[in-house]
């Protein structure tokens, strides 16, 4: 059965992705998180910072 070139590219990509062990993916994500956290100009809430709860006004 013939498939389109896009289908073949997609299936090859999925096959390569599924062969990566979970530990390797976790290691890469941790490395990326360290890199992102080191950026002093990062927008949004910083990792590890707790938000103060607003108190209800009487």
C-alpha positions as CSV (number, residue, x, y, z in Angstrom):
1,X,0.0,0.0,0.0
2,X,1.4,3.4,-1.0
3,X,1.4,6.3,1.5
4,X,2.1,9.9,1.1
5,X,5.6,11.4,1.8
6,X,4.1,13.2,4.8
7,X,2.8,10.0,6.3
8,X,6.1,8.3,5.9
9,X,8.0,11.2,7.5
10,X,5.5,11.2,10.4
11,X,5.7,7.5,11.1
12,X,9.5,7.6,10.9
13,X,9.5,10.5,13.5
14,X,7.2,8.6,15.8
15,X,9.3,5.5,15.6
16,X,12.4,7.4,16.5
17,X,10.7,9.1,19.4
18,X,9.3,5.9,20.8
19,X,12.8,4.3,20.9
20,X,14.1,7.0,23.4
21,X,14.1,5.6,26.9
22,X,12.0,7.5,29.5
23,X,15.1,8.1,31.7
24,X,16.8,9.9,28.8
25,X,13.7,12.1,28.2
26,X,13.6,13.0,31.9
27,X,17.3,13.8,31.9
28,X,16.9,16.1,28.9
29,X,13.9,17.9,30.5
30,X,15.8,18.5,33.7
31,X,18.8,19.9,31.8
32,X,16.4,22.2,29.9
33,X,14.7,23.3,33.1
34,X,18.1,24.3,34.6
35,X,18.9,26.3,31.5
36,X,15.5,28.1,31.6
37,X,15.7,28.8,35.4
38,X,19.2,30.4,34.9
39,X,17.7,33.0,32.6
40,X,17.3,36.2,34.7
41,X,15.1,37.9,32.1
42,X,12.4,35.1,32.2
43,X,8.9,36.4,32.1
44,X,6.1,35.1,34.3
45,X,6.2,33.3,37.7
46,X,9.5,31.9,38.7
47,X,9.9,28.3,39.6
48,X,9.8,27.7,43.3
49,X,8.2,31.0,44.2
50,X,5.0,30.7,46.3
51,X,2.1,33.1,45.7
52,X,0.7,34.9,48.7
53,X,-3.0,34.3,49.1
54,X,-5.2,37.3,49.1
55,X,-7.1,37.8,52.3
56,X,-10.8,38.6,52.0
57,X,-11.8,42.1,53.0
58,X,-14.5,42.4,55.6
